[in-house]
Amino acid sequence: MDGLIAATAIAHELTLATCNTKDFEGFGLELFDPWTA
């Protein structure tokens, strides 16, 4: 499921907001953790 979420964010040039940034680090997309910001 993480791959589908990452692919959608990449296809639409979006920043992915998640508290699980470790799960998405290898996909090469911009990540934002609103819980630590």
CHARMM-style PDB file with segment names, atoms N, HN, CA, C and O in Angstrom:
ATOM      1  N   MET     1       0.818  -1.183   0.000  1.00  0.00      PROA
ATOM      2  CA  MET     1       0.000   0.000   0.000  1.00  0.00      PROA
ATOM      3  C   MET     1       0.871   1.259   0.000  1.00  0.00      PROA
ATOM      4  O   MET     1       0.501   2.266  -0.603  1.00  0.00      PROA
ATOM      5  N   ASP     2       2.030   1.208   0.675  1.00  0.00      PROA
ATOM      6  HN  ASP     2       2.331   0.389   1.165  1.00  0.00      PROA
ATOM      7  CA  ASP     2       2.915   2.368   0.695  1.00  0.00      PROA
ATOM      8  C   ASP     2       3.359   2.740  -0.713  1.00  0.00      PROA
ATOM      9  O   ASP     2       3.475   3.920  -1.044  1.00  0.00      PROA
ATOM     10  N   GLY     3       3.606   1.728  -1.540  1.00  0.00      PROA
ATOM     11  HN  GLY     3       3.511   0.769  -1.272  1.00  0.00      PROA
ATOM     12  CA  GLY     3       4.023   1.980  -2.915  1.00  0.00      PROA
ATOM     13  C   GLY     3       2.959   2.701  -3.719  1.00  0.00      PROA
ATOM     14  O   GLY     3       3.275   3.588  -4.513  1.00  0.00      PROA
ATOM     15  N   LEU     4       1.716   2.336  -3.526  1.00  0.00      PROA
ATOM     16  HN  LEU     4       1.460   1.615  -2.881  1.00  0.00      PROA
ATOM     17  CA  LEU     4       0.613   2.993  -4.231  1.00  0.00      PROA
ATOM     18  C   LEU     4       0.477   4.445  -3.786  1.00  0.00      PROA
ATOM     19  O   LEU     4       0.264   5.330  -4.615  1.00  0.00      PROA
ATOM     20  N   ILE     5       0.596   4.690  -2.504  1.00  0.00      PROA
ATOM     21  HN  ILE     5       0.769   3.970  -1.831  1.00  0.00      PROA
ATOM     22  CA  ILE     5       0.528   6.058  -1.985  1.00  0.00      PROA
ATOM     23  C   ILE     5       1.689   6.883  -2.529  1.00  0.00      PROA
ATOM     24  O   ILE     5       1.497   8.017  -2.968  1.00  0.00      PROA
ATOM     25  N   ALA     6       2.891   6.315  -2.500  1.00  0.00      PROA
ATOM     26  HN  ALA     6       3.047   5.394  -2.143  1.00  0.00      PROA
ATOM     27  CA  ALA     6       4.066   7.019  -3.007  1.00  0.00      PROA
ATOM     28  C   ALA     6       3.943   7.292  -4.503  1.00  0.00      PROA
ATOM     29  O   ALA     6       4.268   8.389  -4.956  1.00  0.00      PROA
ATOM     30  N   ALA     7       3.483   6.318  -5.270  1.00  0.00      PROA
ATOM     31  HN  ALA     7       3.219   5.427  -4.902  1.00  0.00      PROA
ATOM     32  CA  ALA     7       3.335   6.495  -6.714  1.00  0.00      PROA
ATOM     33  C   ALA     7       2.328   7.590  -7.038  1.00  0.00      PROA
ATOM     34  O   ALA     7       2.535   8.367  -7.970  1.00  0.00      PROA
ATOM     35  N   THR     8       1.252   7.659  -6.286  1.00  0.00      PROA
ATOM     36  HN  THR     8       1.084   7.029  -5.528  1.00  0.00      PROA
ATOM     37  CA  THR     8       0.253   8.704  -6.499  1.00  0.00      PROA
ATOM     38  C   THR     8       0.845  10.077  -6.212  1.00  0.00      PROA
ATOM     39  O   THR     8       0.631  11.017  -6.978  1.00  0.00      PROA
ATOM     40  N   ALA     9       1.583  10.200  -5.123  1.00  0.00      PROA
ATOM     41  HN  ALA     9       1.757   9.437  -4.501  1.00  0.00      PROA
ATOM     42  CA  ALA     9       2.214  11.474  -4.779  1.00  0.00      PROA
ATOM     43  C   ALA     9       3.235  11.885  -5.836  1.00  0.00      PROA
ATOM     44  O   ALA     9       3.308  13.057  -6.204  1.00  0.00      PROA
ATOM     45  N   ILE    10       4.017  10.932  -6.324  1.00  0.00      PROA
ATOM     46  HN  ILE    10       3.958   9.980  -6.025  1.00  0.00      PROA
ATOM     47  CA  ILE    10       5.017  11.227  -7.352  1.00  0.00      PROA
ATOM     48  C   ILE    10       4.346  11.636  -8.655  1.00  0.00      PROA
ATOM     49  O   ILE    10       4.765  12.608  -9.285  1.00  0.00      PROA
ATOM     50  N   ALA    11       3.318  10.916  -9.067  1.00  0.00      PROA
ATOM     51  HN  ALA    11       2.978  10.127  -8.555  1.00  0.00      PROA
ATOM     52  CA  ALA    11       2.634  11.194 -10.331  1.00  0.00      PROA
ATOM     53  C   ALA    11       2.004  12.583 -10.353  1.00  0.00      PROA
ATOM     54  O   ALA    11       1.907  13.214 -11.406  1.00  0.00      PROA
ATOM     55  N   HSD    12       1.580  13.048  -9.190  1.00  0.00      PROA
ATOM     56  HN  HSD    12       1.659  12.535  -8.335  1.00  0.00      PROA
ATOM     57  CA  HSD    12       0.917  14.353  -9.112  1.00  0.00      PROA
ATOM     58  C   HSD    12       1.837  15.435  -8.547  1.00  0.00      PROA
ATOM     59  O   HSD    12       1.392  16.540  -8.236  1.00  0.00      PROA
ATOM     60  N   GLU    13       3.135  15.101  -8.416  1.00  0.00      PROA
ATOM     61  HN  GLU    13       3.496  14.204  -8.668  1.00  0.00      PROA
ATOM     62  CA  GLU    13       4.152  16.029  -7.914  1.00  0.00      PROA
ATOM     63  C   GLU    13       3.739  16.647  -6.578  1.00  0.00      PROA
ATOM     64  O   GLU    13       3.799  17.863  -6.396  1.00  0.00      PROA
ATOM     65  N   LEU    14       3.318  15.787  -5.649  1.00  0.00      PROA
ATOM     66  HN  LEU    14       3.269  14.799  -5.797  1.00  0.00      PROA
ATOM     67  CA  LEU    14       2.850  16.223  -4.336  1.00  0.00      PROA
ATOM     68  C   LEU    14       3.891  15.957  -3.260  1.00  0.00      PROA
ATOM     69  O   LEU    14       4.761  15.100  -3.416  1.00  0.00      PROA
ATOM     70  N   THR    15       3.791  16.696  -2.179  1.00  0.00      PROA
ATOM     71  HN  THR    15       3.084  17.393  -2.052  1.00  0.00      PROA
ATOM     72  CA  THR    15       4.541  16.403  -0.964  1.00  0.00      PROA
ATOM     73  C   THR    15       3.680  15.483  -0.117  1.00  0.00      PROA
ATOM     74  O   THR    15       2.498  15.753   0.095  1.00  0.00      PROA
ATOM     75  N   LEU    16       4.259  14.416   0.358  1.00  0.00      PROA
ATOM     76  HN  LEU    16       5.220  14.197   0.185  1.00  0.00      PROA
ATOM     77  CA  LEU    16       3.515  13.453   1.163  1.00  0.00      PROA
ATOM     78  C   LEU    16       3.644  13.807   2.641  1.00  0.00      PROA
ATOM     79  O   LEU    16       4.750  13.831   3.183  1.00  0.00      PROA
ATOM     80  N   ALA    17       2.526  14.078   3.287  1.00  0.00      PROA
ATOM     81  HN  ALA    17       1.628  14.058   2.847  1.00  0.00      PROA
ATOM     82  CA  ALA    17       2.506  14.359   4.724  1.00  0.00      PROA
ATOM     83  C   ALA    17       2.183  13.068   5.466  1.00  0.00      PROA
ATOM     84  O   ALA    17       1.121  12.477   5.268  1.00  0.00      PROA
ATOM     85  N   THR    18       3.102  12.636   6.320  1.00  0.00      PROA
ATOM     86  HN  THR    18       3.964  13.116   6.481  1.00  0.00      PROA
ATOM     87  CA  THR    18       2.929  11.387   7.059  1.00  0.00      PROA
ATOM     88  C   THR    18       3.804  11.399   8.302  1.00  0.00      PROA
ATOM     89  O   THR    18       4.852  12.045   8.329  1.00  0.00      PROA
ATOM     90  N   CYS    19       3.372  10.686   9.326  1.00  0.00      PROA
ATOM     91  HN  CYS    19       2.520  10.162   9.305  1.00  0.00      PROA
ATOM     92  CA  CYS    19       4.233  10.517  10.501  1.00  0.00      PROA
ATOM     93  C   CYS    19       5.144   9.300  10.316  1.00  0.00      PROA
ATOM     94  O   CYS    19       6.041   9.070  11.127  1.00  0.00      PROA
ATOM     95  N   ASN    20       4.920   8.525   9.261  1.00  0.00      PROA
ATOM     96  HN  ASN    20       4.191   8.712   8.602  1.00  0.00      PROA
ATOM     97  CA  ASN    20       5.718   7.327   8.968  1.00  0.00      PROA
ATOM     98  C   ASN    20       6.719   7.610   7.848  1.00  0.00      PROA
ATOM     99  O   ASN    20       6.716   6.921   6.827  1.00  0.00      PROA
ATOM    100  N   THR    21       7.568   8.606   8.029  1.00  0.00      PROA
ATOM    101  HN  THR    21       7.571   9.165   8.858  1.00  0.00      PROA
ATOM    102  CA  THR    21       8.498   8.984   6.969  1.00  0.00      PROA
ATOM    103  C   THR    21       9.474   7.859   6.625  1.00  0.00      PROA
ATOM    104  O   THR    21       9.905   7.753   5.477  1.00  0.00      PROA
ATOM    105  N   LYS    22       9.828   7.020   7.596  1.00  0.00      PROA
ATOM    106  HN  LYS    22       9.478   7.106   8.528  1.00  0.00      PROA
ATOM    107  CA  LYS    22      10.757   5.913   7.318  1.00  0.00      PROA
ATOM    108  C   LYS    22      10.212   4.969   6.250  1.00  0.00      PROA
ATOM    109  O   LYS    22      10.978   4.403   5.470  1.00  0.00      PROA
ATOM    110  N   ASP    23       8.904   4.800   6.214  1.00  0.00      PROA
ATOM    111  HN  ASP    23       8.281   5.259   6.848  1.00  0.00      PROA
ATOM    112  CA  ASP    23       8.289   3.891   5.249  1.00  0.00      PROA
ATOM    113  C   ASP    23       8.394   4.401   3.816  1.00  0.00      PROA
ATOM    114  O   ASP    23       8.250   3.619   2.876  1.00  0.00      PROA
ATOM    115  N   PHE    24       8.642   5.698   3.632  1.00  0.00      PROA
ATOM    116  HN  PHE    24       8.759   6.333   4.395  1.00  0.00      PROA
ATOM    117  CA  PHE    24       8.618   6.288   2.299  1.00  0.00      PROA
ATOM    118  C   PHE    24       9.964   6.858   1.867  1.00  0.00      PROA
ATOM    119  O   PHE    24      10.045   7.456   0.794  1.00  0.00      PROA
ATOM    120  N   GLU    25      11.020   6.698   2.656  1.00  0.00      PROA
ATOM    121  HN  GLU    25      10.954   6.213   3.527  1.00  0.00      PROA
ATOM    122  CA  GLU    25      12.308   7.313   2.356  1.00  0.00      PROA
ATOM    123  C   GLU    25      12.932   6.824   1.056  1.00  0.00      PROA
ATOM    124  O   GLU    25      13.640   7.594   0.408  1.00  0.00      PROA
ATOM    125  N   GLY    26      12.708   5.603   0.655  1.00  0.00      PROA
ATOM    126  HN  GLY    26      12.133   4.978   1.182  1.00  0.00      PROA
ATOM    127  CA  GLY    26      13.351   5.063  -0.535  1.00  0.00      PROA
ATOM    128  C   GLY    26      12.659   5.380  -1.845  1.00  0.00      PROA
ATOM    129  O   GLY    26      13.136   4.966  -2.901  1.00  0.00      PROA
ATOM    130  N   PHE    27      11.557   6.096  -1.809  1.00  0.00      PROA
ATOM    131  HN  PHE    27      11.169   6.432  -0.950  1.00  0.00      PROA
ATOM    132  CA  PHE    27      10.783   6.340  -3.022  1.00  0.00      PROA
ATOM    133  C   PHE    27      11.203   7.600  -3.775  1.00  0.00      PROA
ATOM    134  O   PHE    27      10.802   7.783  -4.924  1.00  0.00      PROA
ATOM    135  N   GLY    28      11.989   8.461  -3.167  1.00  0.00      PROA
ATOM    136  HN  GLY    28      12.315   8.313  -2.233  1.00  0.00      PROA
ATOM    137  CA  GLY    28      12.465   9.654  -3.850  1.00  0.00      PROA
ATOM    138  C   GLY    28      11.427  10.755  -3.991  1.00  0.00      PROA
ATOM    139  O   GLY    28      11.419  11.477  -4.988  1.00  0.00      PROA
ATOM    140  N   LEU    29      10.559  10.889  -3.013  1.00  0.00      PROA
ATOM    141  HN  LEU    29      10.565  10.302  -2.203  1.00  0.00      PROA
ATOM    142  CA  LEU    29       9.583  11.968  -3.057  1.00  0.00      PROA
ATOM    143  C   LEU    29       9.759  12.868  -1.845  1.00  0.00      PROA
ATOM    144  O   LEU    29      10.391  12.488  -0.858  1.00  0.00      PROA
ATOM    145  N   GLU    30       9.191  14.069  -1.932  1.00  0.00      PROA
ATOM    146  HN  GLU    30       8.678  14.377  -2.733  1.00  0.00      PROA
ATOM    147  CA  GLU    30       9.302  15.016  -0.839  1.00  0.00      PROA
ATOM    148  C   GLU    30       8.360  14.606   0.291  1.00  0.00      PROA
ATOM    149  O   GLU    30       7.173  14.359   0.076  1.00  0.00      PROA
ATOM    150  N   LEU    31       8.922  14.542   1.503  1.00  0.00      PROA
ATOM    151  HN  LEU    31       9.886  14.744   1.677  1.00  0.00      PROA
ATOM    152  CA  LEU    31       8.149  14.116   2.669  1.00  0.00      PROA
ATOM    153  C   LEU    31       8.019  15.260   3.664  1.00  0.00      PROA
ATOM    154  O   LEU    31       8.908  16.105   3.773  1.00  0.00      PROA
ATOM    155  N   PHE    32       6.918  15.280   4.378  1.00  0.00      PROA
ATOM    156  HN  PHE    32       6.196  14.593   4.289  1.00  0.00      PROA
ATOM    157  CA  PHE    32       6.673  16.264   5.426  1.00  0.00      PROA
ATOM    158  C   PHE    32       6.026  15.551   6.605  1.00  0.00      PROA
ATOM    159  O   PHE    32       5.006  14.879   6.456  1.00  0.00      PROA
ATOM    160  N   ASP    33       6.635  15.707   7.778  1.00  0.00      PROA
ATOM    161  HN  ASP    33       7.464  16.253   7.899  1.00  0.00      PROA
ATOM    162  CA  ASP    33       6.078  15.109   8.996  1.00  0.00      PROA
ATOM    163  C   ASP    33       5.469  16.231   9.834  1.00  0.00      PROA
ATOM    164  O   ASP    33       6.200  16.936  10.530  1.00  0.00      PROA
ATOM    165  N   PRO    34       4.156  16.411   9.785  1.00  0.00      PROA
ATOM    166  CA  PRO    34       3.528  17.517  10.508  1.00  0.00      PROA
ATOM    167  C   PRO    34       3.595  17.360  12.027  1.00  0.00      PROA
ATOM    168  O   PRO    34       3.370  18.328  12.753  1.00  0.00      PROA
ATOM    169  N   TRP    35       3.897  16.172  12.511  1.00  0.00      PROA
ATOM    170  HN  TRP    35       4.080  15.385  11.921  1.00  0.00      PROA
ATOM    171  CA  TRP    35       3.981  15.947  13.943  1.00  0.00      PROA
ATOM    172  C   TRP    35       5.302  16.431  14.521  1.00  0.00      PROA
ATOM    173  O   TRP    35       5.410  16.613  15.734  1.00  0.00      PROA
ATOM    174  N   THR    36       6.304  16.641  13.684  1.00  0.00      PROA
ATOM    175  HN  THR    36       6.216  16.493  12.699  1.00  0.00      PROA
ATOM    176  CA  THR    36       7.596  17.132  14.169  1.00  0.00      PROA
ATOM    177  C   THR    36       7.877  18.549  13.701  1.00  0.00      PROA
ATOM    178  O   THR    36       8.892  19.130  14.086  1.00  0.00      PROA
ATOM    179  N   ALA    37       7.018  19.113  12.892  1.00  0.00      PROA
ATOM    180  HN  ALA    37       6.193  18.641  12.580  1.00  0.00      PROA
ATOM    181  CA  ALA    37       7.236  20.471  12.354  1.00  0.00      PROA
ATOM    182  C   ALA    37       6.830  21.528  13.351  1.00  0.00      PROA
ATOM    183  OT1 ALA    37       6.944  22.720  13.068  1.00  0.00      PROA
TER     184      ALA     37
END
